[in-house]
Amino acid sequence: MNKIITTIFALLLITNLYSQTFSKYRIVAPWEPSTIYLATDTFATEVVSFSNIIEIQDPFTLYIPTVFSPDGDNTNDIFYIKGNGFDKLSFEIYNRWGQQVFQSDNLNNGWDGIYLNQPSPIGTYVYQLKIEGLITKSGTITLIR
């Protein structure tokens, strides 16, 4: 019984199809409980059944750093907003005079500390984040070098 549970759990993880807001799973039950069946393997394993695909909504998580250092050392050189449970977002960054120094609608785009082709000065900047249908948040980040 323990081998069956282990096999099903392993297959549950192997067949995970990742998306931004949902994880999809399918359970595969092989004929031999100690053998994992994969389409790329050449085991003489007979698959007895497949479960329906289920979708589980990933929890909403959000990580916004408070400090970044675009100094060229490849550590925290770009300010990124990270998270799960959402597909669309918009964020803007403003300097202390209210000028917009960065804007993005893509989670994979981050601010490298450049404004008007010049490195931005050390200091505190204000961000505003909007995640469609979930949250509007603002706060500050500190740029250090």
Salt bridges, closest charged atoms under 4 A:
GLU55 OE2 - LYS24 NZ 3.46
